[in-house]
């Protein structure tokens, strides 16, 4: 950082310390704009980062958030890649946001979009998702938290399991499978079997610590399982994870048939159809035009009107998450 920029930042920090927030914000914007127009991305980002951090630490979420959004605009124009330095600056700013600051949600969205455009993860950088999810969980915003934790790092499943267990404890005991499904099913839909297993293990382990754990241990030669006599859908989720690991279509059909009555009471059918196609090769029936289907089969499939085979891909790529019955 040049001495000229250091002097500029020092002057603005003094104004912020004196409570002249508006003046400091405007001058920081003007100077950063000058460097941005000259395509001097390094100096523009240095000014914006330091200025935004000073304003956020002074409790000025609106002004600081505005400079944060400006910083991401500079990152986009300068085609800055998500590396340790660029992400580190953004995440330190995110952690400095005052609670309940409206600009925070926009900043998170802009960060995810930037990391998707210039990084290696189409759905956004996992570390950014994880930190955002943890902060939303701390702020007691479970819907925002789960949306990011489902796309986070290997540590995210632990945070999500703790969040959903805490959420569950304020509800009726019989709703445990619904909260558990909010982690297991979306993780499976995004192809993250490891996270799904970790989430299920941690969530159900927390149930064991309850005053009256609704479990009964069952041991076999190959594994130890917990059975939940009063929570059949929780048994279903555990057996679902085992079935996915084996990938046996007949086992999957038996499992769905066995729990059909219980599954009819929740709205998991679309998610389960997607999982059947993803992990067991069971194609989802798709409505089509019978005449076009017949002509398509006669002429080599070129006129089929069945809508293609993109259902499972959409669920994974679009990161759609099934809503557990009774929670949304």
N, C-alpha and C positions, 0 to 999 in steps of 0.2 A: 504494500500500500504506500502510495507516494505521500510525502510530507504535506502536500497541498490538501489531499483528501483527509489526512489525519487532522489537520487544522479545522477543516469544514466540520468533520464529525465532532470534534471537541467543542466547537462553538454551539452546535445543535444540542449536544448533551447538556451543556450548561443551561441552555434555554429550557430544556425539559426539566432539569433539576429545579429551575425557578418557577415551573408551572406554566411556561409559555408553550403549551403543547401545539396549538394551532399553527403558530409561527414556525416552530421547528418542523412540523409535518410538511407544511407548504414548501419551505426552503429545501428540505431533503428531496422532495418530489421534483422540484425545479432542477436541482443539480443532477439528480439521477437521470432525468429526462435528457439533459444535455449530453451525458455520456452515452445513453442508450441510442440517441439519434446519430452519434458518431460511431456506433457499433463497437464501443469500448465496453464490452460485456463485463469484464473483470471489475473495472472501477465502478460501473453502475451497480453491479450486484453487491460489492463491498459496502457502498453507501447505503443501499436499501436494507441489507442484512443488519448492519450495526444500528441504523436508525430505527428500524422496526423493533429490534430487540429492546432498545432503550425505552421506546414508547410502551411496549407491552409490559415491561417490568415496572413502568410507572402507572400501570393500570389503565392505559389508554388503548383499549381493545379495538375501537373503531379505527383510529388513526394508524395504530400499529398493524392492524389487519389489512388496511388499504395498502401499506407499503409491502406487506407479505405477498399480496396478489400481484403487485407491480413487479416484485422480485421474480415471481414465476413467469410473468410475461417476458422478462429479460432472459430467463432460462430458456423459454421456448424460442424466442427470436434468435438467441445465440446458439441454439441447438446443444445446450449443455446436457451431458449424459448424467444419469443417476449413479454417482460414485460415492465413496465414503465422505468426501468433502462436501459435495453439493447436497446430498441427503442429510448429512450431519447438521448443516446450517438450517435446513428446513425443519428438521425434527426438533432442534433446539427452540426454534420460533414457535412451533406447535405446542411444545410443553409450556411455553411462557404465556400462552393465551389465558386471559382471565376466564373464570368459569361463567358459562351462559353467554359468552360473547357470540352474537349471531354470525359474525364474519368467519368464525372458526370452521363452520361446516363448509362454507364456500372454499376456504383455503385447503381443506382436506381434499375436496373434490378436484380442485385445480392441481394439487400435488399428485394425486392418483393419475389424472389425465396426462400430466407431463411425464411421469415415469413410464406410463404405457407407451407414449409416443417415442421416447428416446431410450427406453430400457429394453430388457429382454423378456419382460413379463407382460403379455397382452392385457391382463386384468389389473395391472398396476403392481408396483414393487411390494413384495410381501412384508418387508420391514416397515414401510410406511403404513400399510394396512394394520400391522400388529400394534404399532405405537398408537395409531388413531383409535383402534379398538380398545386398547387398555385404558386410554384417557376417557373414552365414552363410557366404559364400564365404571370407572371411578366417579364419573359425573352422573351415574345412575340413568343412563340412556341406553337401555338394553337392545333396542332395535337397531340403533346405529352401531353399537358395539358388535353385535353378532354379524352384521353385514360385512364389517372389516375383518373381524377375527377369522371368519370362514375362509378368507383369502390371505391369511397372514403367514407367519413362520411356524416352525415346529413347536414353538412355545405357546402359540395361540390357543391350542386345544385346551391347555390347562386353565387359561384365563376364562375361556368360554364355558368350560365345565363348571368352574366356580361361580360364574355369573348366573348360569341357568339353575344351578342348585339353589343359590340364594333366592332367585326369582321364584322357584318352585316352593320354597318353605313358606311363602306367604299365601299359598294356594292350598287346595284340598289334597290329602295324601294320594288319592287315586289318580291325580293328574301327572304323576311322575313320568310316565311314558311319553306324554305330550312334550314335556320340556326336554327330555332326553332325545326325542326325535328331532328337535330343532338343531341339534348338533350332528347326530349320526347321519340322517338322510342327506342334508346338504353337503357334508364332507364326502359322502359316497358319490353324489352327483357331480362333484368337481374332481372325481378320480383320486381322492386322497384317503385311501383305505387306512393308512397308518394313523392319520389324525382321527378318523372315525372310531377306530379301536381305542385310541388313547382317551378320547372324550368319553366313550361309553364306560371304560374302566374307572376313570376318575369320578364320573357322575354317580355310578352305582356304588363305588367305594364310599362316597359321601353318605349314601343311603344307609350303609351299615352302621354309621355313627349316630343315626337317629335313635331317639328313646325306644321306639318299637320298630326295629328294622323289619321290613316286609319280605324277608328272604329266608331261603332254606337251602343249605349247601348240598350239592349232589356230586358225587365223585364217580368217574368212570376210569377205565384203564388208560384212556388217552388224555383226559383232561379233567379239571375240576370246574364245575359250573355252579352258578347260583341260580336258583329257581325262585320265582316270585309268584306264589300261589294266587295272590289277590290282584296281581298286575300282569295279566297275560301278554299285553302289548310290549311290556319290557322284556319278557322272555322272547317275544318275536324279534325284537331288535338285536338281542344277543345272538340268536340263531341266524338272523340275517347276515351278520358279520361273518359268522363261520361259513355260511353258504357261499358268500362272495369269495372267500379265500379258496374254496374248492371249485367254484365255477361249474357246478353240476346242474343242468337245467331241470332234471327230474326232481332233484332235492329242492330246488326253488319252488317248483309247482306244488310239491307235497307240503312245503312250509306255508304257502299262501292258502292252500285248501284247508289245512289244519286250523289256521287262525282266521278263516274267512268271516265268521260271525263277529269277531272282535274288530277286524279291519273294516267291516261295513259301518262301524260306528265313528270312524275318523276319515278325514279327507286326504288320505295318503295315496290314493289309487294312481294319480298321474305320476307321482314320484316313483312309485313302485314299478309302474310300467316302464319308465325310463331306465330304472336299474335292471329290470329284466332284459332289456335290449342291450344295455351297456356291458353287463357282466355275464349274462347267460345266453346271449344270442337269440332271445325270443323277440321277434319283430312286433312292434306295436301296430295293431290293426288301424289302418287309416281309411277314412271315408273317401270314395272317389266316384267318378262317373262310370257306371258299368259299361256303357257303350265304348267309351274311350279305353277302358281297361281291356275289353275284348279285342278292339282293333289294335291296341298296343301289343297284345300277346301274339296276334296274327302277323304283325309286321315288325317283329323283333324288338318290341318294347319302346319304340320311339314316340308313341303317342299316349303313354300312360298318364292318367289324370289323378293318380293317387296321392300327389303332393310330395313325392320324393321320400328320402329316408333321413331327413335332418332333424328329427325330433330329439334324439338323445344328444346330438351335437349342440343343439340350441340350449338344452338344459345345462350342459357343461360350459360351453363357451360364454353363454349369457349369464352364467352364474345364478340362475334362478333357484330360489330356495323354497321348498314346500312349506306351507304354513301349517303348523300343528293345530288340530281342531280345538276350538275354544280359546285360542290365545290371540288371534288377530282381530 
